[in-house]
Amino acid sequence: MKRLSLGLFALLVTSTAWATSIPLLEGTEWGPENGMGQYIQFKSGGEVFGFTGCNTFIGDYTQSSDRLTVTNLSVTKMRCDGMDGAEAAFLDGLRGSHRVDMVGTDMRFYNVDGRWILGLRQRG
């Protein structure tokens, strides 16, 4: 019985632990779980493409272990009523990204101070 209990305990611990090294993001798409259609796609060659809920964007990313930076974002300038706050929060989270943690299909973005600034879920 002890052996089974230890096995279950180990399983529970590993299933909730955030990974310190993330898999390659190239070819994946992520968006906020309760977002407004927002997403980011990690393309080959270190490029990103996405949608803010109102505007589209392109840019660059670099990834190494748990480090992820999104830079050089160019965003279209359509005006969409009621989206300013959600759009700004999404873009600020991407721009401020310094480190990420992952568990399963969830990824958390942290700024340079270690503060959690954005949470995304991998999309099918």
C-alpha positions as semicolon CSV with decimal commas, in nm:
position;residue;x (nm);y (nm);z (nm)
1;M;0,000;0,000;0,000
2;K;0,282;0,241;0,077
3;R;0,429;0,186;-0,264
4;L;0,101;0,283;-0,433
5;S;0,066;0,592;-0,213
6;L;0,416;0,705;-0,298
7;G;0,349;0,645;-0,666
8;L;0,031;0,854;-0,655
9;F;0,208;1,129;-0,464
10;A;0,486;1,143;-0,720
11;L;0,230;1,154;-1,001
12;L;0,043;1,441;-0,836
13;V;0,361;1,640;-0,782
14;T;0,484;1,604;-1,139
15;S;0,145;1,680;-1,291
16;T;0,123;2,021;-1,125
17;A;0,489;2,127;-1,144
18;W;0,566;2,407;-1,389
19;A;0,843;2,316;-1,633
20;T;1,170;2,506;-1,612
21;S;1,255;2,431;-1,974
22;I;0,989;2,474;-2,240
23;P;0,958;2,277;-2,564
24;L;1,022;2,451;-2,893
25;L;0,731;2,679;-2,974
26;E;0,782;2,684;-3,351
27;G;0,464;2,578;-3,529
28;T;0,236;2,629;-3,228
29;E;-0,051;2,869;-3,159
30;W;-0,153;3,008;-2,820
31;G;-0,434;3,228;-2,690
32;P;-0,589;3,344;-2,363
33;E;-0,838;3,089;-2,231
34;N;-1,109;3,352;-2,191
35;G;-0,981;3,587;-2,460
36;M;-1,164;3,764;-2,739
37;G;-1,021;3,559;-3,023
38;Q;-0,667;3,673;-2,945
39;Y;-0,379;3,444;-3,041
40;I;-0,011;3,428;-3,122
41;Q;0,146;3,187;-3,369
42;F;0,515;3,100;-3,340
43;K;0,646;3,060;-3,695
44;S;0,974;2,926;-3,830
45;G;1,274;3,155;-3,839
46;G;1,183;3,326;-3,513
47;E;0,875;3,506;-3,646
48;V;0,539;3,556;-3,476
49;F;0,200;3,639;-3,620
50;G;-0,118;3,703;-3,428
51;F;-0,447;3,871;-3,362
52;T;-0,522;4,105;-3,071
53;G;-0,899;4,075;-3,092
54;C;-0,906;4,381;-3,318
55;N;-0,572;4,415;-3,498
56;T;-0,318;4,176;-3,644
57;F;0,052;4,184;-3,562
58;I;0,383;4,041;-3,677
59;G;0,717;4,039;-3,502
60;D;1,010;3,831;-3,385
61;Y;1,076;3,594;-3,098
62;T;1,374;3,425;-2,942
63;Q;1,355;3,119;-2,723
64;S;1,618;2,950;-2,511
65;S;1,530;2,711;-2,227
66;D;1,275;2,906;-2,019
67;R;1,360;3,243;-2,178
68;L;1,119;3,388;-2,431
69;T;1,127;3,738;-2,573
70;V;0,888;3,884;-2,828
71;T;1,026;4,190;-3,007
72;N;0,972;4,421;-3,304
73;L;0,594;4,393;-3,296
74;S;0,423;4,578;-3,579
75;V;0,049;4,614;-3,521
76;T;-0,223;4,729;-3,760
77;K;-0,414;5,036;-3,641
78;M;-0,782;4,956;-3,680
79;R;-1,008;5,114;-3,419
80;C;-1,237;4,871;-3,240
81;D;-1,470;5,002;-2,972
82;G;-1,445;4,824;-2,640
83;M;-1,122;4,637;-2,721
84;D;-0,859;4,888;-2,610
85;G;-0,797;4,737;-2,264
86;A;-0,795;4,373;-2,376
87;E;-0,578;4,449;-2,677
88;A;-0,328;4,651;-2,473
89;A;-0,307;4,386;-2,198
90;F;-0,237;4,111;-2,454
91;L;0,029;4,311;-2,640
92;D;0,189;4,438;-2,318
93;G;0,211;4,079;-2,192
94;L;0,385;3,968;-2,511
95;R;0,619;4,266;-2,522
96;G;0,707;4,235;-2,153
97;S;0,782;3,864;-2,170
98;H;1,118;3,758;-2,031
99;R;1,062;3,407;-1,899
100;V;0,790;3,145;-1,940
101;D;0,677;2,838;-1,748
102;M;0,462;2,561;-1,887
103;V;0,247;2,277;-1,762
104;G;0,057;2,072;-2,015
105;T;-0,103;2,313;-2,260
106;D;-0,079;2,619;-2,032
107;M;0,199;2,875;-2,055
108;R;0,265;3,164;-1,816
109;F;0,464;3,469;-1,919
110;Y;0,673;3,658;-1,660
111;N;0,840;3,997;-1,689
112;V;1,202;4,071;-1,605
113;D;1,103;4,123;-1,236
114;G;0,950;3,773;-1,222
115;R;0,589;3,899;-1,211
116;W;0,327;3,689;-1,394
117;I;0,193;3,910;-1,677
118;L;0,010;3,680;-1,921
119;G;-0,138;3,332;-1,932
120;L;-0,202;3,145;-2,258
121;R;-0,331;2,803;-2,356
122;Q;-0,215;2,607;-2,660
123;R;-0,474;2,598;-2,935
124;G;-0,545;2,288;-3,142
